[in-house]
Amino acid sequence: MSNKNQPLGVDISSYNGKKFDTGRLKQTTAFAVVRAGISWGWEDPTFARNWQGLKGHNRAAYHVVYPSQDAISQAQHFLEIVQKAGADWEHDRLALDLELAQGQSKARITQVTLDMMEHIKARTGRYPILYSRAYWVNDHLYVNDSRLKDADWWVANYLKRQDPAPTPEHPGPPILPRGISKWLIHQTSERGIGANFGRRDGIVHIDLNRWNGTTEELNAYFGRGDVPPVVVEPEPEPEVLFRARVTARRGLIVRVGPDTKCLRIGINPEGTVLDVFEVKNGWYRISPINQEWSSGRYTERIEEPEPPAEPVDLGFMLWSQRDARWASDRMGASNITLGQQGCLVTAVASVMASYGIDTDPKRYNGRLSSEGGYLAPNLMYWQMPRIFWGVKLTEYELFAGGTGWQRSVDTILSSRRPVLAMVDMIPGGAFNQHWVTIVGKRGNDYIITDPWTADLVPLTRYENKIYRLAGYSRD
């Protein structure tokens, strides 16, 4: 069966040259995929120009995975490249290029792939597309994991090269890896005629792809059809068990595992405050996402007092999730109430009210519950304000260890918008996710409204640590 009636797309990178007429590319394709970078430190020099030129088109960015390198560092680098060039997660999609083994074991390659998939899902709300070939997957991946078995596969399968170029498209369907029964994209040729799609500098070859479905299904996948995109609540952050201060005068060595024989990768000076995520045989894991360990012998657990709050009049709704008017209201189909775990819903309702929307925690929760606004049991879909009132989620960032957030918060505040921030409800113990709203600054203090207590206090109540932030904008 021929695939000529399936939507046609191309994928491009610096291999295709520097001069691309992206306007022509948009006219001649239904979708396009652009290489962002490789591993954790290289960016394709043509990405930003091509990506920005394809704005408004069905576009995806892909990234070449090095299984010998740290998964999270690679995923973060990938996301940073795309976000720097301009990302809209309502429409833009991501893909991982799985072609290299680098002498790594099948188990290692599988784990790196899964870790990158999970990190990308946590940041964008959906798993990435996976690009590879059947024989490579058979040799290098365990696909019994449902995340791989049910992934959106982009499979390369060409006809034998012919002379002269170009090579005709493979008619499809592609040969699939063992254990995989469905595919999203078929890369049908690596020798298409580039000039037909906007090539300007004489290089002939370009990769051709066919979408497994109709144009309507393709547009829906990119959030442009009648079928709404799937929005998934990101996974919760790893728990912080407690915090500890380095007491060793010469600093505390950081290793890749809980053992003095493990590779030394750094040192934390005396006085450094560490977040501890795991304890094993007297060793502390001090990173939420990487294998970074230090000996607990040269630390002391800390507790910092809460400074007094400084009152500020910002005209923001000080709603409490425990208000008797809605505290007992259930969230979605769960038995969990707003009073128990409704901090985020209460905070978002406050933000919406600050934008002039006539709502409150009770009415917002009611709409979420009746109109599919929760992922079981009570995880709020972040895109519901856009669906209800056209208020878009424009920022969503994660911060390892709760640090490094100040620039992002200052940028949002400078646009006179509040910031939703996830903090640790009870610092010093097991991590308890809690959402507050940053509404301004007083000197060096960030001022928050806290839905648990319905008061206005400095962020120092939660040790000035933010693990996630989100921002909404109303056009």
C-alpha positions, 0 to 999 in steps of 0.5 A, spaced: 500 500 500 502 506 498 503 512 503 502 518 498 496 520 501 499 521 508 501 528 510 508 529 508 513 532 512 521 533 512 526 533 518 532 538 517 539 540 521 545 543 519 547 537 515 542 540 510 546 547 510 545 554 513 540 557 507 533 554 508 527 558 505 522 556 511 516 560 508 517 555 502 518 549 507 511 551 510 508 551 504 510 544 501 509 540 508 504 538 513 509 538 518 517 539 519 522 536 525 528 540 526 534 538 530 536 542 536 542 539 539 546 533 541 547 530 548 548 536 554 553 541 551 552 542 543 547 546 539 545 545 532 547 552 529 541 552 524 536 550 529 534 557 532 533 560 525 529 554 522 525 553 528 523 561 528 521 561 521 517 555 522 513 558 527 505 557 526 507 550 522 506 543 525 513 543 528 517 538 532 524 539 535 529 533 536 535 531 540 540 526 539 541 522 545 548 520 548 547 514 552 553 514 555 552 521 558 547 523 564 540 523 562 537 529 566 543 534 563 541 532 556 534 533 557 535 540 560 540 542 555 534 540 550 529 544 553 533 550 554 535 550 547 528 550 544 525 554 550 531 559 548 528 559 541 521 560 543 517 554 545 509 553 545 507 547 549 500 547 546 503 546 539 510 544 539 512 537 540 519 534 542 523 528 539 529 524 542 533 521 536 535 514 538 541 511 534 547 511 538 549 505 543 556 508 545 558 501 547 553 502 553 549 496 555 541 495 553 539 496 560 543 503 561 540 505 554 533 503 556 534 507 563 537 513 559 531 513 554 526 513 560 529 518 564 529 523 559 522 521 557 520 522 564 523 529 565 521 532 558 514 530 560 514 533 567 516 540 563 512 539 557 506 535 559 507 529 554 512 524 553 517 525 547 516 522 540 522 516 539 526 516 533 530 510 531 530 504 526 527 497 528 534 493 528 537 498 533 531 498 537 531 490 537 539 490 539 539 496 544 532 497 548 528 493 552 521 495 550 517 491 555 516 497 559 509 500 557 512 507 556 516 505 550 511 500 548 506 505 547 510 511 545 509 515 539 514 512 534 518 515 528 521 509 524 526 510 519 525 505 513 528 506 506 528 503 500 535 501 497 539 507 495 539 508 487 544 512 482 543 517 481 540 520 487 534 521 489 532 515 492 524 514 492 520 514 498 519 507 501 511 505 500 510 503 507 508 501 512 515 501 516 518 495 519 517 496 526 521 493 532 519 487 535 514 488 541 512 495 537 505 495 534 504 502 532 507 508 529 506 515 528 511 517 523 515 513 517 521 516 515 521 514 508 527 517 504 534 520 506 535 523 499 529 527 497 530 533 493 531 539 498 530 544 492 523 542 492 522 544 500 526 551 500 533 548 499 537 554 497 545 552 497 545 547 492 545 541 497 540 536 494 538 531 500 533 532 505 529 527 509 522 525 507 517 523 512 510 520 512 504 521 518 500 515 519 494 518 519 489 524 516 491 531 515 486 532 521 489 527 525 496 530 524 493 537 526 490 535 532 496 532 534 499 538 534 493 542 538 491 545 532 484 541 530 478 540 533 481 534 538 484 538 544 491 536 546 492 532 552 495 535 558 498 531 563 499 534 570 507 533 571 510 528 576 511 530 583 518 533 585 522 528 589 521 528 597 527 532 601 528 528 607 531 534 611 537 539 610 544 539 613 550 544 613 557 542 611 561 542 617 568 539 614 573 545 614 576 543 607 569 542 604 565 536 603 567 531 597 561 529 592 561 522 589 557 519 584 555 513 589 554 512 596 562 509 597 569 513 598 571 509 592 566 512 587 568 517 582 569 524 585 565 529 582 566 536 586 566 539 593 561 543 597 565 548 601 564 549 609 557 552 611 554 549 604 546 548 606 544 541 602 538 538 601 538 531 603 533 526 598 536 519 600 540 516 606 544 510 605 549 507 610 551 514 612 551 517 606 546 522 603 544 523 596 544 531 595 541 531 588 533 530 586 535 528 579 542 526 579 547 521 583 550 526 587 552 523 594 556 526 600 558 523 607 553 525 612 559 524 618 561 531 616 554 535 616 549 537 621 542 538 621 539 545 621 532 548 622 532 556 621 527 560 625 521 564 621 522 571 621 516 576 622 512 578 616 512 585 614 505 587 611 504 589 604 497 592 601 497 589 594 490 588 593 490 581 592 485 576 594 487 572 601 483 566 600 484 560 604 483 553 602 480 552 609 475 557 608 468 554 611 465 556 604 468 551 600 473 547 605 469 541 605 468 541 597 471 535 594 476 535 588 473 532 582 471 524 583 476 524 589 474 524 596 480 529 597 477 536 599 479 543 598 481 544 605 486 538 605 489 539 598 486 545 595 492 550 595 493 550 588 486 550 586 485 556 591 492 560 589 490 559 581 483 562 583 486 568 586 490 569 580 484 569 576 480 574 580 486 578 580 486 578 572 478 581 573 475 574 572 469 573 576 471 566 580 473 564 587 475 557 589 469 554 590 466 556 583 473 554 580 473 547 583 466 546 581 468 547 574 474 543 574 470 537 577 464 538 572 468 539 566 474 534 566 479 539 570 482 534 574 487 528 573 485 522 578 485 523 583 485 531 584 491 533 580 489 540 576 490 540 569 494 547 568 491 548 561 484 549 564 484 557 565 486 557 558 480 553 556 475 557 561 477 564 560 483 564 555 488 565 560 494 562 558 500 558 562 506 562 559 511 559 564 513 553 567 519 551 570 523 546 575 528 548 580 533 542 583 534 543 590 529 549 590 534 554 588 536 559 582 529 561 581 530 569 582 531 571 575 525 568 573 520 570 578 523 577 578 522 577 570 514 575 571 513 580 577 516 586 573 510 584 568 506 586 574 503 578 574 503 574 580 507 567 580 505 561 583 510 557 586 511 550 589 514 550 596 516 545 602 510 545 606 514 543 612 521 544 611 526 540 614 522 533 614 519 529 608 517 533 602 510 536 602 508 539 596 504 546 597 503 552 593 503 559 594 503 565 590 508 570 590 505 577 589 511 582 590 517 584 593 519 588 599 527 590 599 530 583 598 524 579 601 519 576 596 512 577 599 507 571 598 500 569 599 499 563 603 492 559 602 493 555 608 493 561 612 490 566 608 495 571 610 501 575 607 508 573 609 515 573 606 517 567 602 522 566 608 517 562 611 518 556 607 526 558 607 526 562 600 526 555 596 522 554 590 521 547 587 517 549 581 513 556 578 508 557 574 505 564 571 499 565 567 498 571 562 491 574 560 491 577 553 
